[in-house]
Amino acid sequence: MNTLKAQRDGAICNAIAVLTNLSLQEPSRVRIQSHGIMSALVGPLRSTNSQVQSKALFAVAAFGCDAEARAELREVGGLGPLVELLQSKNDEVRRNACWAVTVCGSDELTAVELCRLGALDILEGINLSTKRKNKFSEAALEKLLDNNLCQKYSRMGYLSSRNIITNGFYDCGQIKHGGKFLSLEELSQQELSDRRAIIFINAKPQENVVVEKVQDESLPVSRVSSKEKMRKGKGKKEEEKPKEVTTVTPPVEEEINIENSQWIPPPDFILMDYINDASKTILPLATTREQVVALAQFVADKMGGPIATEELHNFWWELDMSKIEFGLKSNIVPIGKIKRGSFYHRALLFKVLADRIGIGCTLVRGKYNRAWNEVKLVERSPEGLLLPPQEYVVDVMFEPGRLLKQGSVKADQYKYI
C-alpha cells in the first residue's frame, strides 16, 4: 500500500499487481480494503503512464465487487478519473476502464453518479465505433442502464422483464442522442409548460412526515412544506383526523430539516391502492395467462376503459393531462392521477403492477405516443406436453386482455396503426 505512493512507475505497477492477486482470497481482500485501497488507487488512476493506469483500473475492478469499496471510491472522487480513462487512446486502458465501470456500476448510486459524469455518452460513442467497440464496452453500457432504468427507457425505449420498476422511476419521454438527461429534482424546478408531462412512480409513503391524502388536484406536486400540511391538519375536527391525515409522530426538528432539504416526490396513494387491489384480486389467479388478462383489464378500467379503434381520435386524454398539470402546478404527474390514459400511460402502469405481483413483461416505446407490453407464455399441446414459450403483445387499449401473437398483423397494427 505504501509503495503506491512511490515515484517509480514500475514499482507502482508491481505493487498494484501484488494487491490485485491478493484480492482473489477474501480474507486478504477484506484486510486490504480496511487500509483504504480505493483511496490509494486514485493517484495511480491519475497517472500519465498508460501501464499504471491499466493496472490501477484492473485493481478497481477487482476490489469494486464490494459495496463498501464502491462507496469509498465515490467519496474520494475516484469515479471522475475512471470516466476520463474511458476516452483513453490506449486499447488496454480503455478495455480495463470499461471492465471497472461494469463492476462498479452494480449498484444504483454508483451507476447514477457515473452517468452524471458522462460515462453513458462516452460508452455510446465507443459502441458506435467499429474500431473501439468491444465486449467490455457493451457490458459496461448495459450495466449502467440496467441500474438506471429512467435513463435506459429514455435512451433505449425499452425495459426487459428483468428491469424491475421501483419507486422513484419517471418517464420524461425519448431523449435525443447527446441530449442532457435531467434528474427528477431538476425537472421539479422547471416552470409549468406545455411540454409532455413527466410520469413518475412512487408507491412508498414518506416517513417522519405528516402526510395528507389529497384526492383533488389543487396541490402542486413540486413543493409542499410539512408546515403547510400541519396547518391543514389542525383545521380539521378531531374526529375527522384519522380519515384525512396519517400521522407518524414527527419531531419538530425533523420537520424543519425536511422542509429545508432537497425536493422529495410525494407518495402516490392511488397507485398504492392499485397495487394492493392487484395483489388481492389478480395474484391468486391460477395461471400466468389469466393474470395477464385480468391485469390488462384492470389497467384499462383505471385509465378510461376500452376505446374503439374508430373512436381513438375522440379520446381527448391530452386535455385531461393538461388539467392535471395545471392543478398540480407542475409538469410532474403521479401515474395514479391519470384517469384517461393513452397507450404509453397504460403500458407503464401495466409494467409497474406486473413487476409488483411477479409477472414478467417488457415495456417498449413506439412512435406517435405508442407503447406496449410483451409477455412470454408457455402453452401445453393437446397431448399435455409443454411447448416453447410464445411471445404476445398485451392489448390494454382496444380489447383489454386480448393477447396478440408477436409478429402477427394484429400485433403490428396495435403498435403502429
DOZAMI-906952 format. One record per residue (C-alpha): y, x, z. Coordinates in steps of 0.02 Angstrom, whole numbers, padded with zeros to 5 digits, always signed. Last residue first. Layout:
// DOZAMI-906952
YXZ...
// end
This chain:
// DOZAMI-906952
+00094-02582-01845+00071-02412-01763-00046-02409-01615-00117-02584-01617-00142-02575-01806-00238-02412-01786-00353-02492-01658-00379-02643-01771-00422-02532-01920-00553-02439-01817-00536-02258-01768-00562-02289-01583-00652-02453-01553-00531-02586-01494-00566-02659-01322-00485-02828-01287-00430-02843-01106-00257-02910-01144-00253-02996-01314-00080-02950-01381-00009-02823-01259-00132-02734-01143-00258-02690-01280-00365-02544-01225-00409-02415-01358-00594-02375-01354-00702-02219-01354-00891-02236-01359-01004-02141-01239-01172-02086-01312-01306-02222-01291-01406-02253-01133-01577-02327-01168-01615-02507-01120-01716-02552-01276-01572-02658-01341-01464-02500-01326-01354-02473-01175-01169-02432-01182-01066-02295-01100-00879-02323-01102-00741-02198-01137-00562-02259-01112-00403-02239-01214-00233-02302-01159-00084-02341-01269+00098-02301-01305+00221-02370-01431+00410-02357-01413+00431-02331-01602+00311-02184-01612+00159-02150-01505+00132-02087-01329-00047-02073-01265-00108-02104-01088-00291-02067-01057-00419-02158-00952-00546-02128-00814-00558-02275-00694-00554-02218-00513-00453-02351-00424-00291-02253-00409-00306-02171-00581-00330-02342-00663-00176-02409-00574-00063-02269-00638-00141-02270-00812-00120-02459-00831+00060-02448-00769+00097-02314-00900+00015-02414-01039+00112-02569-00988+00281-02484-00990+00243-02395-01154+00190-02553-01244+00332-02664-01187+00367-02730-01013+00445-02891-00953+00435-02893-00762+00490-02714-00732+00541-02686-00551+00371-02615-00505+00398-02471-00626+00542-02406-00521+00694-02383-00636+00801-02227-00649+00954-02251-00762+01052-02306-00608+01171-02439-00547+01018-02533-00483+01081-02700-00547+01142-02622-00709+00976-02534-00735+00881-02695-00702+00992-02795-00820+00972-02665-00956+00783-02671-00936+00784-02860-00954+00885-02848-01114+00768-02716-01185+00616-02827-01150+00676-02956-01275+00507-03016-01339+00571-03106-01495+00517-02966-01614+00342-02974-01540+00324-03158-01582+00218-03132-01739+00100-03021-01642+00080-03148-01502+00128-03078-01333+00011-03088-01184+00093-03092-01010+00264-03031-00954+00228-02866-00870+00132-02917-00714+00009-03027-00811-00015-02890-00941-00061-02765-00804-00189-02883-00726-00266-02925-00896-00286-02740-00934-00359-02712-00759-00487-02851-00783-00545-02781-00950-00556-02603-00882-00649-02658-00725-00773-02763-00825-00808-02615-00940-00828-02499-00790-00965-02610-00723-00998-02708-00562-00824-02766-00510-00775-02712-00332-00627-02606-00395-00542-02752-00483-00500-02878-00345-00467-02780-00186-00413-02612-00258-00310-02697-00393-00219-02802-00263-00181-02650-00154-00119-02550-00304-00009-02693-00364+00061-02716-00187+00109-02533-00180+00190-02551-00351+00297-02692-00280+00346-02584-00131+00415-02445-00241+00472-02312-00118+00647-02239-00133+00673-02079-00233+00734-01936-00123+00902-01854-00156+00928-01691-00064+00975-01692+00119+01134-01755+00201+01068-01929+00239+00900-01859+00291+00979-01740+00416+01085-01877+00492+00937-01994+00508+00832-01855+00587+00963-01826+00721+00967-02011+00763+00781-02013+00800+00678-02125+00685+00572-02265+00758+00469-02308+00602+00548-02476+00564+00490-02594+00426+00626-02720+00393+00626-02895+00315+00485-02991+00398+00483-02898+00565+00674-02915+00576+00684-03104+00556+00653-03146+00739+00792-03031+00795+00918-03107+00677+00978-02993+00541+01145-02903+00542+01069-02753+00629+00955-02720+00479+01100-02715+00357+01191-02591+00467+01035-02482+00483+01009-02484+00295+01186-02424+00270+01154-02286+00398+00996-02232+00304+01101-02196+00150+01065-02275-00019+01078-02154-00166+01006-02164-00342+00908-02325-00338+01062-02435-00329+01049-02596-00229+01076-02764-00313+00908-02781-00400+00828-02914-00291+00668-02896-00190+00731-02762-00072+00608-02709+00062+00708-02614+00192+00654-02443+00251+00717-02366+00413+00672-02185+00387+00554-02066+00477+00429-02079+00334+00466-02148+00162+00333-02264+00093+00221-02194-00046+00197-02291-00207+00324-02189-00303+00314-02192-00493+00467-02173-00604+00524-02249-00768+00679-02163-00838+00776-02291-00940+00820-02250-01120+01005-02214-01140+01138-02350-01124+01220-02259-00979+01233-02263-00789+01305-02100-00726+01194-01948-00702+01157-01887-00527+00984-01968-00524+00935-01867-00678+00967-01705-00585+00860-01766-00439+00722-01819-00558+00720-01645-00633+00789-01615-00806+00691-01546-00954+00806-01448-01067+00775-01463-01254+00696-01318-01348+00569-01430-01433+00628-01609-01417+00589-01708-01260+00494-01870-01276+00540-02001-01146+00600-01987-00966+00434-02036-00889+00426-02002-00703+00292-01942-00581+00347-01930-00399+00191-02012-00328+00034-01960-00421-00029-01977-00599-00202-01900-00616-00225-01787-00767-00415-01778-00784-00417-01933-00896-00300-01841-01013-00112-01859-01023-00025-01854-01193+00150-01854-01266+00149-01664-01273+00325-01624-01214+00370-01773-01105+00191-01804-01050+00168-01622-01003+00339-01609-00921+00303-01754-00804+00125-01692-00780+00174-01525-00702+00010-01453-00639-00083-01491-00801+00067-01426-00899+00065-01257-00814-00124-01239-00834-00120-01286-01019+00016-01160-01057-00076-01022-00964-00243-01063-01050-00163-01054-01222-00078-00889-01181-00243-00818-01117-00341-00873-01270-00221-00781-01384-00059-00808-01482+00046-00653-01516+00002-00627-01701-00016-00809-01757+00146-00856-01670+00165-01038-01617+00068-01000-01459+00193-00868-01408+00340-00986-01432+00255-01120-01327+00222-00987-01194+00406-00937-01190+00465-01118-01178+00342-01155-01038+00385-00999-00938+00571-01041-00933+00614-01007-00751+00607-01192-00713+00431-01199-00785+00377-01058-00669+00455-01151-00522+00362-01311-00567+00197-01218-00583+00223-01130-00416+00255-01293-00325+00115-01386-00417-00026-01267-00376-00140-01176-00498+00006-01098-00592-00026-00932-00505-00193-00908-00592-00137-00956-00768+00029-00865-00745-00066-00706-00699-00176-00724-00854-00023-00747-00964+00056-00591-00888-00107-00497-00917-00100-00542-01103+00084-00496-01118+00056-00329-01035-00095-00293-01145-00003-00341-01305+00152-00237-01269+00306-00322-01343+00339-00403-01174+00402-00582-01176+00279-00643-01044+00346-00497-00941+00505-00596-00905+00403-00736-00827+00320-00616-00704+00487-00533-00665+00555-00704-00611+00398-00759-00518+00410-00614-00395+00562-00681-00304+00502-00641-00128+00475-00823-00082+00378-00869-00239+00259-00721-00223+00232-00763-00039+00186-00942-00084+00063-00878-00214-00015-00763-00083-00029-00906+00041-00117-01013-00090-00248-00880-00128-00307-00857-00308-00148-00756-00336-00230-00598-00268-00325-00551-00426-00193-00624-00544-00055-00527-00457-00165-00371-00469-00183-00395-00657+00006-00410-00670+00030-00249-00571-00092-00155-00681-00004-00212-00841+00170-00175-00774+00116-00001-00719+00044+00031-00891+00201-00035-00976+00315+00084-00880+00487+00006-00857+00442-00053-00683+00500-00225-00623+00321-00283-00593+00291-00121-00498+00431-00168-00376+00371-00348-00353+00195-00286-00310+00239-00242-00129+00297-00418-00092+00134-00486-00162+00032-00364-00058+00111-00415+00106+00002-00325+00235-00093-00485+00276-00138-00496+00091-00230-00329+00104-00331-00392+00253-00376-00554+00163-00429-00459+00007-00534-00337+00109-00627-00478+00197-00648-00570+00029-00726-00429-00069-00666-00427-00251-00492-00385-00185-00550-00206-00154-00553-00176-00342-00375-00239-00359-00317-00129-00215-00397+00025-00294-00321-00014-00465-00149-00042-00386-00160+00130-00302-00212+00212-00466-00067+00134-00561+00058+00184-00425-00004+00364-00426+00013+00373-00615+00188+00301-00610+00249+00440-00494+00394+00395-00379+00285+00319-00243+00322+00147-00170+00151+00079-00218+00079+00227-00122+00121+00142+00041+00000+00000+00000
// end
